[in-house]
């Protein structure tokens, strides 16, 4: 199975200069926990990702103003991604190893094509053992 068979196509995206309030509204309106950040509408080049956790830790906890703080100030810039033709298992192994709840899918020019989240795996891959292993790997504690 390839990543393009499981990914959510054409994910909701935002831009680096958007406010975090706009990103949060996109998350709320679309019932999602992350928003890929793209360079512009023409290239759709992935330049970052902003998550609900980013908003909690880098905006709310630091008492920043959501209506003026830009996404680029709180987004993760070094995004781990995969390609549409990649084997799904490779993406799942990466997600588990790095404890990622989602992984963007890009083309060779880093244009966003889709995103794979835990929910995509749970609902589109009819392999409960694989899904359980992914959730366990992502949720493991780093405590020694």
N, C-alpha and C positions, 0 to 999 in steps of 0.2 A: 504494500500500500504506500502511496506517495503522499506528501504533505498537501498537495492540491486537492486531494480527495476528502480531506478532513477540515481544511481551513475555512474560516468565515471569509468570504470574498468581499472585496471593496469595503474594508473596515472604516468606521467613522474616524476622521483624522482632524488634527488641528495644526496651527502654525506656531513657530517659535514666538512671534510677537503677540499672539492671543493672550488674553488674561487667564489666570488660573481659574477665575470665576466661570469663564466660558468653558474651559476644559471640564470643570466639575459639573456644569449644566449638561454637557454632552454625555458624561458618565451617567448622570441621573436619568436623563431622557431616554437613553439607549440601554439602560440597565447593564452597564459594563464597568469593569474595574481599571481599565487602562485605555489611553488614547495614543496611537502613534502620532508622532510629530513629523510633518513633512515640510520640505523646503518651500514649495509653492504648489499651486494647483496644476501647473503645466507639467513639471517633471515628476511630481509626487515622490521625490527622493526622500527616503527615510533619514532623518537627522537626529531623532531621539524618540523617547517614549515617556509619557507622564502617567503615573499610576495613582490610585486612590491613596496608597501609602505615602507617595511623594507629597500629596496635598496635606495629609495628616501631619507628617513629620517636618516638612519644610515650609509649610504655610501656617497651619493652625498652631502647631507647637512653638513656632518661632514668632507667632503673633504678627505675621505679615498681612497686608491688606490684599484680599483676594481680587478686588476690582482693579488694582493697579499693578500687582505683581505679574510679570510675564512668565509664560510657560518655560521659556528658555532659561530662566533663573532657577528652576526646580526640576527640570527634566533630566533623565538619564541620557547622556550623549553617546556612550559606547554601548550600543544596542546589539545584543546577540540575536542573530536572525538565521533563517534557513531559506532554501530555495524551493519553489513549487515542485520540482522534480526530485527533490531529496527523498530518501526513504523516510517514512514516518517514524520508524523505530529510532533512527539517528536523531531526529528532532526530540523525540520523547526522552532519549538517553541524555541529551544535552539539557533539557528542561529539568530532569531529575538531578543530574550532577550539579547544576548551578542553582537549583531550587528556584526555578522560574515558573510562575503560574501561567505565563503566556509567552509566545514567541512569534514575532512578525515574520511574514513570508515575503521575500523580495525577489526581483529579477536580477540579472547581472549588472544593471545600472543602479541598484539599490532602490528601484521604484517599488513602492508598497503594492502588493497584490492581495494580501490577506493576512490573517492572524490565526494562530492556533492557541486556544485557551484550554484549560482543564475541562471545561464544560463541553467543548467540541469533541474531545476525546471520549468523554463519558457518554455523549449522545449519538456520536457518529461512528464509533468503533465498537463493534459488537464483540468485545473481548474483555469481560469483567476483570480478569486477572491482570491484563495489561493496564487497564485503567486504575486498578487498586495499587499496582506497583508505582505508577506515576504519582498518584496522590501521596502515597507513603514517602517516596523519594523527595518530593517537593516540600512536604510537611515535616521532615525529620528535624530534630533539634541539633543545633551546632554545639550544644553543651558537651563538654568532655567529662 
